[in-house]
Amino acid sequence: MSSEDGNHQRAPPRLYKYRSLATGQDLQWVCDTISSHRLFWPSPLLFNDPFDCVPAHIYRGTRAEHERNARRSAQVFGRGKSRLQRRMMKRQALRRKAPEIVETMEAANTKMLEGVGVCSLSEARDNLLMWAHYGSAHSGLCLGFETSIAAIDFACAFPVQYSEERPVINLINRAEGRGLIDKLLLTKSSHWAYEKEWRMIAHGIGDRLRTFPATALREIIFGARISPAAEEAVMAAIGKSRSKPRLFRARPNRDKFYLEITELPPENLTRPDSPR
């Protein structure tokens, strides 16, 4: 998918990645992201929502639509075969029952998702639930990336659409095009609308650790409960990085349910490998 696809909405100036520091491996991954300028693009099969990228499949239509679909299948899979062989393939396709077709397509979609990489980001850097769920109960951090650099993936991110209804793909219609991609990879339950998610998507992904330009990392926001040891490790990673992010701290407001994101003063920004 690219920014040239139809009706692509421009990404906001900054997109944010919440990261947990709950385990030693989590901390190592975050430090590697900062120092080596790499982000992990997992398969959607690893997402925490079992409905994510899994629309409902049906196979319903008129007799004429069944005939047309069987004829198309015979034409596609019968290339190079005789007319008689294609007719036999069409008859076989017509004999297939809807549950069998649906099961076959669901398996094909699962196989396809194994080769897809999705990097999820958010418009918001101060969302209480995001900090709780993905920032390890506010003990993690949030990375802010600039999206205006045309040469990087952030400029080609797509907004997730939130829906009360589960997307449905009628397999008898093989001409849904971009709408099919939206249903499969860019639609989630409205329960998740608070995430304000944007997705970078790569089909046929090889290395799931994809490099981004150092200049794209513009902000690092420390969680309200980050430990001194974790913060020190992150500062060491920044010292090894070519990125020059501004550093912030999230603090609970004393009176209301929101986080204050305040920039750290210059005296707190000395990198561990910098002259004192």
Salt bridges, closest charged atoms under 4 A:
ASP32 OD2 - ARG38 NH2 2.90
ASP52 OD2 - LYS188 NZ 3.91
ASP52 OD2 - ARG199 NH2 2.50
GLU67 OE2 - ARG63 NH2 3.43
GLU67 OE1 - LYS90 NZ 3.25
GLU100 OE2 - ARG96 NE 3.45
GLU106 OE2 - HIS57 ND1 3.98
GLU114 OE1 - LYS111 NZ 3.46
GLU146 OE1 - ARG218 NH1 2.26
ASP153 OD1 - ARG210 NH2 3.39
GLU176 OE1 - LYS183 NZ 3.11
ASP182 OD1 - ARG178 NE 2.88
GLU195 OE1 - LYS188 NZ 2.95
GLU197 OE1 - LYS188 NZ 3.03
GLU197 OE2 - ARG199 NE 2.66
GLU219 OE2 - ARG14 NH1 2.51
GLU219 OE1 - ARG125 NH1 2.97
GLU231 OE2 - ARG249 NH2 2.94
GLU263 OE1 - ARG246 NH2 2.65
